[in-house]
Amino acid sequence: MAKCHCQARKSTGVLLTAESSSVFRAVSSRFFGVERRSSTVALLARATRAHPEQSPHDTVGVVRANNCPANPRDAAVVSGGDKVHLTPEAKMSSKHEDIVRQFCAAWSRRNVEELLAFFSPDAVYHNMPLPPLQGIDAIRATLETFVTPAEWIEFEILNIASRGNTVFTERVDRFRFAGKEVSLPVAGVFELENGKIRAWRDYFDMQTWLQQTTPA
């Protein structure tokens, strides 16, 4: 579910109340990575249409992104206007986002073995300007080249969103080597399985990295 600025829309058969809209906006912000600014980001549709197993008096909140069709599997059910129940798919997405947040936070401790524990044994780590790496040993060898010599590391997550087993992040990764700070804007994609990262792809400008790390 991509993060966006979007507006709620009313259509035939849509039940939209101020109370339930407020509740769902709060849930959207927490579980779908949708940041609430001045725009309304919730579209509430009748549960009988998207989730027939729910009571006709319940409503289902669906976030729309840039006019893309909403996916009811990612909905949160708002019962009676104030009780919020996440669907299994939404709960799983929230769990995956939490794992990625924990992984990014772990970089500040600069412990390679702790970072490797987040990966599945056959995981693929791909910095997109470079060849992909597969397996714990290959990932360890690469991490040791810049995690171990770093004096300080911070992965700042600017935005995060998820769909199914995939988590999308917009980040700024910061390092300090020999007293010099390096800042790298990154778009990262994580695929998770059984609570582990099975694929990690980072998209960034290699020149931005080289300009800050290559000796003059």
LINTA-V662976 format. One record per residue. PSI is psi in radians with two decimals (999 if undefined). Layout:
# LINTA-V662976
PSI / PSI
This chain:
# LINTA-V662976
1.98 / 2.55 / 2.47 / 2.97 / 2.01 / 2.90 / 2.57 / 2.50 / 2.49 / 2.40 / 3.09 / 2.27 / 0.14 / 2.26 / 2.00 / 1.98 / 2.69 / -0.71 / -0.88 / -0.58 / -0.74 / -0.75 / -0.79 / -0.59 / -0.69 / -0.71 / -0.71 / -0.76 / -0.67 / -0.78 / -0.41 / -0.01 / 0.36 / 2.06 / 2.20 / 2.05 / -2.10 / -0.24 / 2.65 / 2.34 / 0.14 / 2.39 / 2.14 / 2.17 / 2.72 / 2.39 / -0.50 / -0.34 / -0.77 / -0.58 / 1.47 / -0.31 / -0.23 / 2.83 / 2.51 / -0.32 / -0.17 / 2.83 / 2.69 / 2.21 / 2.26 / 2.20 / 2.25 / 2.41 / 2.07 / 0.75 / 0.20 / 2.62 / 2.32 / 2.54 / 1.94 / -0.32 / -0.40 / 0.32 / 2.76 / 2.36 / 2.19 / 1.88 / 2.28 / 0.30 / -0.20 / -0.24 / 2.15 / 2.25 / 2.15 / 2.47 / 2.80 / -0.67 / -0.71 / -0.67 / -0.73 / -0.73 / -0.72 / -0.71 / -0.75 / -0.71 / -0.69 / -0.71 / -0.76 / -0.69 / -0.75 / -0.71 / -0.81 / -0.68 / -0.57 / -0.40 / -0.48 / -0.35 / -0.17 / 0.70 / 1.86 / -0.75 / -0.62 / -0.73 / -0.71 / -0.48 / -0.30 / -0.26 / 2.62 / 2.76 / -0.60 / 0.44 / 2.67 / 2.21 / 2.08 / 1.84 / 1.98 / -0.50 / -0.15 / 2.92 / 2.60 / 2.70 / 2.40 / 2.33 / 2.67 / -0.73 / -0.75 / -0.70 / -0.73 / -0.80 / -0.69 / -0.77 / -0.64 / -0.38 / -0.42 / -0.33 / -0.83 / -0.80 / -0.20 / 2.42 / -0.40 / 2.45 / 2.46 / 2.24 / 1.88 / 2.12 / 2.02 / -0.72 / 2.58 / 2.45 / 2.83 / 2.72 / 2.00 / -2.19 / 0.05 / 2.31 / 2.29 / 2.36 / 2.50 / 2.13 / 2.90 / 2.00 / 2.21 / 2.44 / 2.76 / 2.08 / 2.15 / 0.75 / -0.09 / 2.24 / 2.45 / 2.33 / 2.20 / 1.94 / 2.35 / 2.48 / 2.07 / 2.48 / 2.22 / 2.32 / 2.25 / 2.62 / 2.21 / 0.69 / 0.12 / 2.69 / 2.06 / -0.32 / 2.41 / 2.09 / 2.16 / 2.26 / 2.12 / 2.96 / 1.95 / -0.60 / -0.61 / -0.70 / -0.85 / -0.66 / -0.47 / -0.32 / -0.26 / 2.23 / 2.50 / 999
